[in-house]
Amino acid sequence: MKITSIEAVIFDLDGVITESTPLHSEAWKTMFDDFLREWSERNQTPFREFTHQEDYLAYVDGKPRYKGVESFL
């Protein structure tokens, strides 16, 4: 069978075809928790972990990487 034309192309799989939000949230949690833990120790303040509901969805989800970091910090 020889294909002579393209009928469809999907470029945006992330969050459109695949459910990637939980994986992204976990990755951001790992990165931010490391930062927050170190920052808390340096500044002698209580550590507060990065959460999906309060932090990822509010500050990071749907934004370009640097904007998400800026928004959270």
PyMOL Python script that loads the backbone (N, CA, C, O; Angstrom):
from pymol import cmd

cmd.read_pdbstr("""\
ATOM      1  N   MET A   1       0.847  -1.178   0.000  1.00  0.00           N
ATOM      2  CA  MET A   1       0.000   0.000   0.000  1.00  0.00           C
ATOM      3  C   MET A   1       0.892   1.241   0.000  1.00  0.00           C
ATOM      4  O   MET A   1       1.771   1.382   0.850  1.00  0.00           O
ATOM      5  N   LYS A   2       0.665   2.112  -0.933  1.00  0.00           N
ATOM      6  CA  LYS A   2       1.426   3.339  -1.047  1.00  0.00           C
ATOM      7  C   LYS A   2       0.549   4.515  -0.608  1.00  0.00           C
ATOM      8  O   LYS A   2      -0.567   4.693  -1.096  1.00  0.00           O
ATOM      9  N   ILE A   3       1.087   5.321   0.333  1.00  0.00           N
ATOM     10  CA  ILE A   3       0.351   6.489   0.812  1.00  0.00           C
ATOM     11  C   ILE A   3       0.706   7.662  -0.096  1.00  0.00           C
ATOM     12  O   ILE A   3       1.878   8.001  -0.261  1.00  0.00           O
ATOM     13  N   THR A   4      -0.306   8.269  -0.673  1.00  0.00           N
ATOM     14  CA  THR A   4      -0.063   9.377  -1.592  1.00  0.00           C
ATOM     15  C   THR A   4      -0.441  10.733  -1.025  1.00  0.00           C
ATOM     16  O   THR A   4      -0.113  11.762  -1.615  1.00  0.00           O
ATOM     17  N   SER A   5      -1.130  10.750   0.120  1.00  0.00           N
ATOM     18  CA  SER A   5      -1.476  12.037   0.726  1.00  0.00           C
ATOM     19  C   SER A   5      -1.569  11.882   2.245  1.00  0.00           C
ATOM     20  O   SER A   5      -1.799  10.790   2.765  1.00  0.00           O
ATOM     21  N   ILE A   6      -1.390  12.970   2.915  1.00  0.00           N
ATOM     22  CA  ILE A   6      -1.511  12.988   4.369  1.00  0.00           C
ATOM     23  C   ILE A   6      -2.913  13.478   4.699  1.00  0.00           C
ATOM     24  O   ILE A   6      -3.348  14.527   4.224  1.00  0.00           O
ATOM     25  N   GLU A   7      -3.604  12.712   5.508  1.00  0.00           N
ATOM     26  CA  GLU A   7      -4.967  13.076   5.867  1.00  0.00           C
ATOM     27  C   GLU A   7      -5.048  13.844   7.178  1.00  0.00           C
ATOM     28  O   GLU A   7      -5.965  14.642   7.371  1.00  0.00           O
ATOM     29  N   ALA A   8      -4.107  13.614   8.074  1.00  0.00           N
ATOM     30  CA  ALA A   8      -4.123  14.323   9.356  1.00  0.00           C
ATOM     31  C   ALA A   8      -2.744  14.264   9.995  1.00  0.00           C
ATOM     32  O   ALA A   8      -1.994  13.305   9.816  1.00  0.00           O
ATOM     33  N   VAL A   9      -2.432  15.316  10.745  1.00  0.00           N
ATOM     34  CA  VAL A   9      -1.198  15.377  11.504  1.00  0.00           C
ATOM     35  C   VAL A   9      -1.532  15.984  12.860  1.00  0.00           C
ATOM     36  O   VAL A   9      -2.193  17.019  12.938  1.00  0.00           O
ATOM     37  N   ILE A  10      -1.073  15.340  13.923  1.00  0.00           N
ATOM     38  CA  ILE A  10      -1.303  15.862  15.265  1.00  0.00           C
ATOM     39  C   ILE A  10       0.043  16.310  15.817  1.00  0.00           C
ATOM     40  O   ILE A  10       0.951  15.495  15.979  1.00  0.00           O
ATOM     41  N   PHE A  11       0.174  17.589  16.105  1.00  0.00           N
ATOM     42  CA  PHE A  11       1.425  18.129  16.627  1.00  0.00           C
ATOM     43  C   PHE A  11       1.400  18.288  18.151  1.00  0.00           C
ATOM     44  O   PHE A  11       2.437  18.134  18.797  1.00  0.00           O
ATOM     45  N   ASP A  12       0.264  18.587  18.722  1.00  0.00           N
ATOM     46  CA  ASP A  12       0.187  18.883  20.147  1.00  0.00           C
ATOM     47  C   ASP A  12      -0.419  17.713  20.910  1.00  0.00           C
ATOM     48  O   ASP A  12      -1.625  17.683  21.152  1.00  0.00           O
ATOM     49  N   LEU A  13       0.419  16.747  21.290  1.00  0.00           N
ATOM     50  CA  LEU A  13      -0.061  15.591  22.038  1.00  0.00           C
ATOM     51  C   LEU A  13      -0.158  15.886  23.527  1.00  0.00           C
ATOM     52  O   LEU A  13      -1.011  15.335  24.224  1.00  0.00           O
ATOM     53  N   ASP A  14       0.707  16.743  24.003  1.00  0.00           N
ATOM     54  CA  ASP A  14       0.851  17.011  25.420  1.00  0.00           C
ATOM     55  C   ASP A  14      -0.396  17.680  25.996  1.00  0.00           C
ATOM     56  O   ASP A  14      -0.619  18.873  25.792  1.00  0.00           O
ATOM     57  N   GLY A  15      -1.198  16.907  26.710  1.00  0.00           N
ATOM     58  CA  GLY A  15      -2.413  17.429  27.310  1.00  0.00           C
ATOM     59  C   GLY A  15      -3.611  17.416  26.385  1.00  0.00           C
ATOM     60  O   GLY A  15      -4.738  17.631  26.831  1.00  0.00           O
ATOM     61  N   VAL A  16      -3.391  17.168  25.112  1.00  0.00           N
ATOM     62  CA  VAL A  16      -4.492  17.125  24.150  1.00  0.00           C
ATOM     63  C   VAL A  16      -4.910  15.678  23.926  1.00  0.00           C
ATOM     64  O   VAL A  16      -6.083  15.331  24.065  1.00  0.00           O
ATOM     65  N   ILE A  17      -3.951  14.850  23.583  1.00  0.00           N
ATOM     66  CA  ILE A  17      -4.210  13.430  23.350  1.00  0.00           C
ATOM     67  C   ILE A  17      -3.847  12.607  24.580  1.00  0.00           C
ATOM     68  O   ILE A  17      -4.511  11.617  24.889  1.00  0.00           O
ATOM     69  N   THR A  18      -2.805  13.012  25.273  1.00  0.00           N
ATOM     70  CA  THR A  18      -2.339  12.281  26.457  1.00  0.00           C
ATOM     71  C   THR A  18      -2.620  13.086  27.713  1.00  0.00           C
ATOM     72  O   THR A  18      -2.620  14.317  27.681  1.00  0.00           O
ATOM     73  N   GLU A  19      -2.856  12.406  28.799  1.00  0.00           N
ATOM     74  CA  GLU A  19      -3.081  13.061  30.094  1.00  0.00           C
ATOM     75  C   GLU A  19      -1.724  13.230  30.771  1.00  0.00           C
ATOM     76  O   GLU A  19      -1.265  12.343  31.491  1.00  0.00           O
ATOM     77  N   SER A  20      -1.096  14.364  30.537  1.00  0.00           N
ATOM     78  CA  SER A  20       0.264  14.590  31.028  1.00  0.00           C
ATOM     79  C   SER A  20       0.334  15.458  32.280  1.00  0.00           C
ATOM     80  O   SER A  20       1.409  15.610  32.860  1.00  0.00           O
ATOM     81  N   THR A  21      -0.774  16.020  32.702  1.00  0.00           N
ATOM     82  CA  THR A  21      -0.762  16.915  33.857  1.00  0.00           C
ATOM     83  C   THR A  21      -0.183  16.272  35.112  1.00  0.00           C
ATOM     84  O   THR A  21       0.649  16.897  35.768  1.00  0.00           O
ATOM     85  N   PRO A  22      -0.579  15.057  35.479  1.00  0.00           N
ATOM     86  CA  PRO A  22       0.006  14.456  36.694  1.00  0.00           C
ATOM     87  C   PRO A  22       1.528  14.294  36.610  1.00  0.00           C
ATOM     88  O   PRO A  22       2.227  14.519  37.598  1.00  0.00           O
ATOM     89  N   LEU A  23       2.036  13.913  35.461  1.00  0.00           N
ATOM     90  CA  LEU A  23       3.474  13.747  35.282  1.00  0.00           C
ATOM     91  C   LEU A  23       4.197  15.085  35.370  1.00  0.00           C
ATOM     92  O   LEU A  23       5.244  15.184  36.011  1.00  0.00           O
ATOM     93  N   HIS A  24       3.652  16.104  34.736  1.00  0.00           N
ATOM     94  CA  HIS A  24       4.250  17.443  34.795  1.00  0.00           C
ATOM     95  C   HIS A  24       4.246  17.962  36.234  1.00  0.00           C
ATOM     96  O   HIS A  24       5.240  18.518  36.700  1.00  0.00           O
ATOM     97  N   SER A  25       3.139  17.780  36.923  1.00  0.00           N
ATOM     98  CA  SER A  25       3.021  18.246  38.301  1.00  0.00           C
ATOM     99  C   SER A  25       4.067  17.582  39.188  1.00  0.00           C
ATOM    100  O   SER A  25       4.683  18.251  40.018  1.00  0.00           O
ATOM    101  N   GLU A  26       4.274  16.285  39.028  1.00  0.00           N
ATOM    102  CA  GLU A  26       5.292  15.560  39.812  1.00  0.00           C
ATOM    103  C   GLU A  26       6.688  16.077  39.519  1.00  0.00           C
ATOM    104  O   GLU A  26       7.497  16.231  40.434  1.00  0.00           O
ATOM    105  N   ALA A  27       6.980  16.348  38.254  1.00  0.00           N
ATOM    106  CA  ALA A  27       8.300  16.860  37.885  1.00  0.00           C
ATOM    107  C   ALA A  27       8.538  18.240  38.495  1.00  0.00           C
ATOM    108  O   ALA A  27       9.615  18.507  39.029  1.00  0.00           O
ATOM    109  N   TRP A  28       7.542  19.113  38.418  1.00  0.00           N
ATOM    110  CA  TRP A  28       7.669  20.443  39.015  1.00  0.00           C
ATOM    111  C   TRP A  28       7.795  20.328  40.529  1.00  0.00           C
ATOM    112  O   TRP A  28       8.566  21.069  41.138  1.00  0.00           O
ATOM    113  N   LYS A  29       7.054  19.415  41.146  1.00  0.00           N
ATOM    114  CA  LYS A  29       7.131  19.212  42.597  1.00  0.00           C
ATOM    115  C   LYS A  29       8.547  18.821  43.002  1.00  0.00           C
ATOM    116  O   LYS A  29       9.073  19.348  43.982  1.00  0.00           O
ATOM    117  N   THR A  30       9.160  17.922  42.277  1.00  0.00           N
ATOM    118  CA  THR A  30      10.526  17.496  42.582  1.00  0.00           C
ATOM    119  C   THR A  30      11.473  18.694  42.549  1.00  0.00           C
ATOM    120  O   THR A  30      12.271  18.895  43.464  1.00  0.00           O
ATOM    121  N   MET A  31      11.373  19.474  41.494  1.00  0.00           N
ATOM    122  CA  MET A  31      12.260  20.614  41.334  1.00  0.00           C
ATOM    123  C   MET A  31      11.997  21.683  42.401  1.00  0.00           C
ATOM    124  O   MET A  31      12.931  22.155  43.048  1.00  0.00           O
ATOM    125  N   PHE A  32      10.738  22.062  42.583  1.00  0.00           N
ATOM    126  CA  PHE A  32      10.428  23.117  43.540  1.00  0.00           C
ATOM    127  C   PHE A  32      10.659  22.680  44.981  1.00  0.00           C
ATOM    128  O   PHE A  32      11.126  23.483  45.789  1.00  0.00           O
ATOM    129  N   ASP A  33      10.346  21.427  45.329  1.00  0.00           N
ATOM    130  CA  ASP A  33      10.585  20.971  46.696  1.00  0.00           C
ATOM    131  C   ASP A  33      12.068  21.022  47.039  1.00  0.00           C
ATOM    132  O   ASP A  33      12.428  21.411  48.149  1.00  0.00           O
ATOM    133  N   ASP A  34      12.933  20.636  46.107  1.00  0.00           N
ATOM    134  CA  ASP A  34      14.378  20.742  46.346  1.00  0.00           C
ATOM    135  C   ASP A  34      14.767  22.192  46.615  1.00  0.00           C
ATOM    136  O   ASP A  34      15.500  22.483  47.560  1.00  0.00           O
ATOM    137  N   PHE A  35      14.275  23.085  45.785  1.00  0.00           N
ATOM    138  CA  PHE A  35      14.566  24.512  45.960  1.00  0.00           C
ATOM    139  C   PHE A  35      14.006  25.028  47.278  1.00  0.00           C
ATOM    140  O   PHE A  35      14.712  25.691  48.038  1.00  0.00           O
ATOM    141  N   LEU A  36      12.730  24.724  47.553  1.00  0.00           N
ATOM    142  CA  LEU A  36      12.074  25.234  48.758  1.00  0.00           C
ATOM    143  C   LEU A  36      12.715  24.705  50.034  1.00  0.00           C
ATOM    144  O   LEU A  36      12.827  25.427  51.025  1.00  0.00           O
ATOM    145  N   ARG A  37      13.135  23.446  50.008  1.00  0.00           N
ATOM    146  CA  ARG A  37      13.792  22.857  51.174  1.00  0.00           C
ATOM    147  C   ARG A  37      15.104  23.593  51.469  1.00  0.00           C
ATOM    148  O   ARG A  37      15.378  23.956  52.612  1.00  0.00           O
ATOM    149  N   GLU A  38      15.901  23.804  50.433  1.00  0.00           N
ATOM    150  CA  GLU A  38      17.181  24.503  50.591  1.00  0.00           C
ATOM    151  C   GLU A  38      16.948  25.952  51.031  1.00  0.00           C
ATOM    152  O   GLU A  38      17.640  26.451  51.919  1.00  0.00           O
ATOM    153  N   TRP A  39      15.988  26.615  50.420  1.00  0.00           N
ATOM    154  CA  TRP A  39      15.682  28.007  50.768  1.00  0.00           C
ATOM    155  C   TRP A  39      15.230  28.108  52.221  1.00  0.00           C
ATOM    156  O   TRP A  39      15.641  29.022  52.935  1.00  0.00           O
ATOM    157  N   SER A  40      14.394  27.183  52.659  1.00  0.00           N
ATOM    158  CA  SER A  40      13.898  27.177  54.040  1.00  0.00           C
ATOM    159  C   SER A  40      15.040  27.001  55.033  1.00  0.00           C
ATOM    160  O   SER A  40      15.085  27.674  56.063  1.00  0.00           O
ATOM    161  N   GLU A  41      15.958  26.098  54.721  1.00  0.00           N
ATOM    162  CA  GLU A  41      17.100  25.884  55.610  1.00  0.00           C
ATOM    163  C   GLU A  41      17.974  27.130  55.686  1.00  0.00           C
ATOM    164  O   GLU A  41      18.394  27.529  56.773  1.00  0.00           O
ATOM    165  N   ARG A  42      18.249  27.743  54.545  1.00  0.00           N
ATOM    166  CA  ARG A  42      19.094  28.939  54.514  1.00  0.00           C
ATOM    167  C   ARG A  42      18.467  30.111  55.249  1.00  0.00           C
ATOM    168  O   ARG A  42      19.163  30.914  55.869  1.00  0.00           O
ATOM    169  N   ASN A  43      17.152  30.200  55.175  1.00  0.00           N
ATOM    170  CA  ASN A  43      16.440  31.333  55.779  1.00  0.00           C
ATOM    171  C   ASN A  43      15.776  30.996  57.111  1.00  0.00           C
ATOM    172  O   ASN A  43      15.061  31.818  57.685  1.00  0.00           O
ATOM    173  N   GLN A  44      16.018  29.789  57.590  1.00  0.00           N
ATOM    174  CA  GLN A  44      15.472  29.315  58.870  1.00  0.00           C
ATOM    175  C   GLN A  44      13.964  29.542  58.972  1.00  0.00           C
ATOM    176  O   GLN A  44      13.456  30.104  59.942  1.00  0.00           O
ATOM    177  N   THR A  45      13.273  29.082  57.933  1.00  0.00           N
ATOM    178  CA  THR A  45      11.811  29.154  57.911  1.00  0.00           C
ATOM    179  C   THR A  45      11.265  27.743  57.706  1.00  0.00           C
ATOM    180  O   THR A  45      11.974  26.883  57.184  1.00  0.00           O
ATOM    181  N   PRO A  46      10.036  27.492  58.100  1.00  0.00           N
ATOM    182  CA  PRO A  46       9.452  26.153  57.904  1.00  0.00           C
ATOM    183  C   PRO A  46       9.343  25.798  56.414  1.00  0.00           C
ATOM    184  O   PRO A  46       9.008  26.642  55.583  1.00  0.00           O
ATOM    185  N   PHE A  47       9.627  24.558  56.106  1.00  0.00           N
ATOM    186  CA  PHE A  47       9.483  24.060  54.728  1.00  0.00           C
ATOM    187  C   PHE A  47       8.014  23.833  54.429  1.00  0.00           C
ATOM    188  O   PHE A  47       7.304  23.210  55.219  1.00  0.00           O
ATOM    189  N   ARG A  48       7.553  24.339  53.285  1.00  0.00           N
ATOM    190  CA  ARG A  48       6.188  24.062  52.801  1.00  0.00           C
ATOM    191  C   ARG A  48       6.318  23.447  51.430  1.00  0.00           C
ATOM    192  O   ARG A  48       6.854  24.067  50.511  1.00  0.00           O
ATOM    193  N   GLU A  49       5.828  22.222  51.289  1.00  0.00           N
ATOM    194  CA  GLU A  49       5.993  21.519  50.019  1.00  0.00           C
ATOM    195  C   GLU A  49       5.131  22.114  48.909  1.00  0.00           C
ATOM    196  O   GLU A  49       4.093  22.727  49.162  1.00  0.00           O
ATOM    197  N   PHE A  50       5.585  21.918  47.689  1.00  0.00           N
ATOM    198  CA  PHE A  50       4.861  22.301  46.477  1.00  0.00           C
ATOM    199  C   PHE A  50       3.734  21.299  46.289  1.00  0.00           C
ATOM    200  O   PHE A  50       3.969  20.092  46.339  1.00  0.00           O
ATOM    201  N   THR A  51       2.501  21.781  46.070  1.00  0.00           N
ATOM    202  CA  THR A  51       1.372  20.867  45.887  1.00  0.00           C
ATOM    203  C   THR A  51       0.725  21.051  44.515  1.00  0.00           C
ATOM    204  O   THR A  51       0.821  22.111  43.898  1.00  0.00           O
ATOM    205  N   HIS A  52       0.083  20.016  44.070  1.00  0.00           N
ATOM    206  CA  HIS A  52      -0.601  20.048  42.771  1.00  0.00           C
ATOM    207  C   HIS A  52      -1.725  21.088  42.789  1.00  0.00           C
ATOM    208  O   HIS A  52      -1.796  21.962  41.925  1.00  0.00           O
ATOM    209  N   GLN A  53      -2.587  20.974  43.779  1.00  0.00           N
ATOM    210  CA  GLN A  53      -3.793  21.809  43.823  1.00  0.00           C
ATOM    211  C   GLN A  53      -3.477  23.285  44.090  1.00  0.00           C
ATOM    212  O   GLN A  53      -3.953  24.164  43.372  1.00  0.00           O
ATOM    213  N   GLU A  54      -2.684  23.547  45.111  1.00  0.00           N
ATOM    214  CA  GLU A  54      -2.452  24.933  45.517  1.00  0.00           C
ATOM    215  C   GLU A  54      -1.381  25.640  44.690  1.00  0.00           C
ATOM    216  O   GLU A  54      -1.421  26.861  44.541  1.00  0.00           O
ATOM    217  N   ASP A  55      -0.437  24.891  44.159  1.00  0.00           N
ATOM    218  CA  ASP A  55       0.690  25.536  43.478  1.00  0.00           C
ATOM    219  C   ASP A  55       0.738  25.257  41.976  1.00  0.00           C
ATOM    220  O   ASP A  55       0.769  26.188  41.172  1.00  0.00           O
ATOM    221  N   TYR A  56       0.744  23.988  41.601  1.00  0.00           N
ATOM    222  CA  TYR A  56       0.868  23.664  40.174  1.00  0.00           C
ATOM    223  C   TYR A  56      -0.289  24.256  39.368  1.00  0.00           C
ATOM    224  O   TYR A  56      -0.071  24.958  38.380  1.00  0.00           O
ATOM    225  N   LEU A  57      -1.507  23.969  39.794  1.00  0.00           N
ATOM    226  CA  LEU A  57      -2.666  24.456  39.032  1.00  0.00           C
ATOM    227  C   LEU A  57      -2.774  25.976  39.063  1.00  0.00           C
ATOM    228  O   LEU A  57      -3.174  26.588  38.073  1.00  0.00           O
ATOM    229  N   ALA A  58      -2.425  26.582  40.179  1.00  0.00           N
ATOM    230  CA  ALA A  58      -2.569  28.037  40.320  1.00  0.00           C
ATOM    231  C   ALA A  58      -1.477  28.825  39.611  1.00  0.00           C
ATOM    232  O   ALA A  58      -1.740  29.903  39.077  1.00  0.00           O
ATOM    233  N   TYR A  59      -0.248  28.300  39.599  1.00  0.00           N
ATOM    234  CA  TYR A  59       0.881  29.105  39.131  1.00  0.00           C
ATOM    235  C   TYR A  59       1.605  28.592  37.882  1.00  0.00           C
ATOM    236  O   TYR A  59       2.203  29.378  37.147  1.00  0.00           O
ATOM    237  N   VAL A  60       1.554  27.291  37.642  1.00  0.00           N
ATOM    238  CA  VAL A  60       2.416  26.712  36.605  1.00  0.00           C
ATOM    239  C   VAL A  60       1.647  26.178  35.398  1.00  0.00           C
ATOM    240  O   VAL A  60       2.058  26.398  34.259  1.00  0.00           O
ATOM    241  N   ASP A  61       0.568  25.498  35.629  1.00  0.00           N
ATOM    242  CA  ASP A  61      -0.173  24.802  34.568  1.00  0.00           C
ATOM    243  C   ASP A  61      -0.556  25.735  33.424  1.00  0.00           C
ATOM    244  O   ASP A  61      -1.145  26.794  33.642  1.00  0.00           O
ATOM    245  N   GLY A  62      -0.218  25.331  32.214  1.00  0.00           N
ATOM    246  CA  GLY A  62      -0.618  26.058  31.015  1.00  0.00           C
ATOM    247  C   GLY A  62       0.266  27.229  30.645  1.00  0.00           C
ATOM    248  O   GLY A  62      -0.008  27.924  29.667  1.00  0.00           O
ATOM    249  N   LYS A  63       1.319  27.459  31.407  1.00  0.00           N
ATOM    250  CA  LYS A  63       2.209  28.581  31.118  1.00  0.00           C
ATOM    251  C   LYS A  63       3.533  28.085  30.549  1.00  0.00           C
ATOM    252  O   LYS A  63       3.925  26.947  30.810  1.00  0.00           O
ATOM    253  N   PRO A  64       4.222  28.912  29.783  1.00  0.00           N
ATOM    254  CA  PRO A  64       5.577  28.549  29.366  1.00  0.00           C
ATOM    255  C   PRO A  64       6.440  28.339  30.620  1.00  0.00           C
ATOM    256  O   PRO A  64       6.168  28.927  31.667  1.00  0.00           O
ATOM    257  N   ARG A  65       7.466  27.510  30.512  1.00  0.00           N
ATOM    258  CA  ARG A  65       8.290  27.138  31.671  1.00  0.00           C
ATOM    259  C   ARG A  65       8.734  28.317  32.524  1.00  0.00           C
ATOM    260  O   ARG A  65       8.480  28.343  33.728  1.00  0.00           O
ATOM    261  N   TYR A  66       9.396  29.293  31.906  1.00  0.00           N
ATOM    262  CA  TYR A  66       9.932  30.405  32.691  1.00  0.00           C
ATOM    263  C   TYR A  66       8.824  31.233  33.331  1.00  0.00           C
ATOM    264  O   TYR A  66       9.004  31.755  34.431  1.00  0.00           O
ATOM    265  N   LYS A  67       7.696  31.358  32.668  1.00  0.00           N
ATOM    266  CA  LYS A  67       6.566  32.105  33.236  1.00  0.00           C
ATOM    267  C   LYS A  67       5.984  31.366  34.432  1.00  0.00           C
ATOM    268  O   LYS A  67       5.589  31.987  35.419  1.00  0.00           O
ATOM    269  N   GLY A  68       5.930  30.033  34.346  1.00  0.00           N
ATOM    270  CA  GLY A  68       5.434  29.234  35.471  1.00  0.00           C
ATOM    271  C   GLY A  68       6.328  29.365  36.693  1.00  0.00           C
ATOM    272  O   GLY A  68       5.840  29.496  37.816  1.00  0.00           O
ATOM    273  N   VAL A  69       7.651  29.328  36.471  1.00  0.00           N
ATOM    274  CA  VAL A  69       8.602  29.497  37.571  1.00  0.00           C
ATOM    275  C   VAL A  69       8.444  30.894  38.168  1.00  0.00           C
ATOM    276  O   VAL A  69       8.350  31.051  39.385  1.00  0.00           O
ATOM    277  N   GLU A  70       8.417  31.890  37.313  1.00  0.00           N
ATOM    278  CA  GLU A  70       8.277  33.270  37.766  1.00  0.00           C
ATOM    279  C   GLU A  70       6.971  33.455  38.558  1.00  0.00           C
ATOM    280  O   GLU A  70       6.960  34.098  39.607  1.00  0.00           O
ATOM    281  N   SER A  71       5.906  32.900  38.058  1.00  0.00           N
ATOM    282  CA  SER A  71       4.604  33.022  38.705  1.00  0.00           C
ATOM    283  C   SER A  71       4.607  32.385  40.083  1.00  0.00           C
ATOM    284  O   SER A  71       4.087  32.963  41.037  1.00  0.00           O
ATOM    285  N   PHE A  72       5.190  31.198  40.193  1.00  0.00           N
ATOM    286  CA  PHE A  72       5.228  30.508  41.482  1.00  0.00           C
ATOM    287  C   PHE A  72       6.126  31.239  42.483  1.00  0.00           C
ATOM    288  O   PHE A  72       5.748  31.443  43.637  1.00  0.00           O
ATOM    289  N   LEU A  73       7.305  31.624  42.032  1.00  0.00           N
ATOM    290  CA  LEU A  73       8.248  32.278  42.957  1.00  0.00           C
ATOM    291  C   LEU A  73       7.791  33.671  43.311  1.00  0.00           C
ATOM    292  O   LEU A  73       8.462  34.365  44.076  1.00  0.00           O
TER     293      LEU A  73
END
""", "prot")
cmd.dss("prot")
cmd.show_as("cartoon", "prot")
cmd.util.cbc("prot")
cmd.orient("prot")
